[in-house]
Amino acid sequence: MLLFVGLGNPGSQYARNRHNIGFMAVDEIAAHHGFGPWRARFQGDMAEGRLGTEKVLLLKPMTYMNESGRSVREALRFFKMKETEMVVFHDELDLAPGKIRLKTGGGHAGHNGLRSIHAHLSEQYRRLRLGIGHPGHKDAVKSYVLKDFAKSDQDWLPGLLDAIARHAALLTQKAGGTGETDFMSKVAMDSPAPKRQPDKPGSEKDK
């Protein structure tokens, strides 16, 4: 059994924000694979289903981004799961829009949702970093992530989320194995290429 966590903020006013792309990703997985209904559990919304032969729990913490770790910790403890059995989907300023990267362990780089998870658990979990680009200046970051995706983002966003959902079963394979490589290559092949912007490393710490 695995836990897939999408990070975001609850409420209709945040639903299409860039910061909520983690919610969008797990919503798409649930819809594509016919997961059960979302139910209020562990200070969040949870849906259960299967990806291939593996049982998967989807969790959207409803605690707001900076308290996400409380919800995640409750779910892991209830199911007696380890951090290594979890994948977190979150927005990533330091990747161009439409780019994705898988990472295991490491720091939170100033992301408030990851910071909260690290405060309640350890760093030894996988995270799927979903690129949203950077506004260009650290002072603009907060307003940028809390704004809805632009109309131009619709050229790549729906296709990317669909590709992630279609190939999500590959993420149930062992961390660091061929499943991760296959997932990345298949998503890259099947999702539309957005107009690329240069990555701006080192800026997410200001989030």
N, C-alpha and C positions, 0 to 999 in steps of 0.2 A: 504494500500500500504506500502511496505517495501523497504528499500535500503540495498543491500548487496554490500559491498565494499571489493575488493581484493587489497592487497598492494603488490607493487613490483616496479621495475624500467623498463622504456620503452626501446625498442631496442632489436634486435636479439641477441646482445652480452650478454644480461642479461637473456634471456628467460628461460634458464634451471638452473639458479642460485638457491641456497637454499633460498635466500632472496625473490624469486619470487613465492614461493609456494602459496601465496594469490591470485596472478593472475591465477595460474594453477587451483585453486579450483573453482573460478567463471567461468573460461573458461569451465571447465568440467560440471558445472551446466547448463550453456547456451547450450552446445552441447546435453546434456542428455535430457533436457526438451524442446528443439526446440525453444529457444528464438529467437527473431528477430535479424537482423544483428547488429553488433557493429558499432556505429556511434560516431563521434567526438563531444562531448558535455562536457561542464563544465571543461575544461582543462583535459579531460580524454576521455576514450572510454566507451560508455554506450550501454547496450542491455536491451530490455524490454520483459517480458513474464509473465507466470503464474506458480505458484507452488500450486497445488490444486486449491482452489477457490481464492487465494490471488494474486493480481498483485504485481510483484517484479521487481525492477530496479537493474541491475548489473552495477557496476561502477569500472573501473580500472583507477585511476589517472595517467596521463601521465606527471606529474610534477617532477618526480623522488621522491624517497622515502621520503626525508626530507622535501618536500613541499606538501605532500599528503593532508594536511588539507585544502589547498586553493580550491582544486577540490571538496572535500567532502562538504565543507561549501556552495559552489555555488549550488551544486545539492540539498542539504537540503533546502536552502532558496527558490530556484525556485519552488520546489514542496510543500513548506510550511509544511515540515516534521520536527519532533523533533528527537533529538539524540536517544531517546528511540525506534524509529522506524528503527534503523539501526543495522546491524551486520557487523563487520569488520573481515576479514579473514587475518591472518598474521602468519609469521614464529615465532617460539618460541624456543630460545636457551635452556631454562631451563626445557624442556621436551625432553625425549628420542625420537629418530626418530620413527615416526608412532603414537606416543601418541597425543591425542587431549584433550583440556579442553575448556569448555565454561565459560566465566566470564562476569559479568556486573559491570561496574564502576571500580574504583581503579586507580592506577598510571600507567604510561607508562613504567616503569622499564627500561628506557633508550632506548627503541625501537624508532628509529627516525621517523618512520611513525606515530606511536601512539603519539609521542611527538608533532608532527605537528598538528595532529587532536585536541589534547588537547589545543594547543595554539590558535586555531581558534574557538573551540566549547567547550563543557563541557565533563566531563568524563562519563556521564550517557548513555553509549551505550554498547551493547553486543559485545564481541569479541570472535571469535573462534581461539584459540591458537593452531597452528599446529607445533608439535614438530619436530625439525631438529637435536637435540642433540647439544652438545658443544664441541669445539675442544680441550678443556682441559686447555687452558691458555688464559687470557684476551687479550694478545698481538696478538693472532692468530685469534681473532673473525672476524675482518673486512675481511681478506682474505678468511676465511672459508665461510661466508655467501655470498660472491660475487663469489664463485666458483660453478660450476655445481654440481648437485647431483652426487654421485659416482655410478659406475655400480652396486655395491651391494645394493644401495637404490632402484633399480628397482624391488627388491623382494617384496617391500611393498608399494612404492609410487603410482603406477598406481591403485592398488587395494584400497588404502585409498581414493584417489581422486574420484574413481568411487562410493564408498560407501557413501561418503559425498554428492555427487550429487544425488544419488538415494533416499536418505532420507532427502534431503534439505527442503522439504515441512514441515517437523516437526519444522523447525526453524521459520516458520511463525506464530506459536502459541505463546501465551502470554509468555513473559519472566518470568522465574522462575517456569513455569508450567510443566505439565507432558510431553509436547512436547519435551522439552529440555532433560529430562531424557530418553525418548524413543529414541531420536536422538542419544545420546551418546551410549546407549546400542546396538542399531541396527548397528551403524557404527563399534563399537568394535567387534560385532559378525560377520559382513560381510567382514571386511578388514583383510588381511593377517597379521599375527603377525611377526614383524621384530625381528631380534636378538636384544634383549634389552640391553641398556647401562644404567648405573646408572644415574639418574638425577643429575645435579650439580646446586643446588639452589644458588641464590645470584650472579650469574655471568653475567646475562643479563645487569646489570647496566653498564657494560664496553663496551657494543655494540656501 
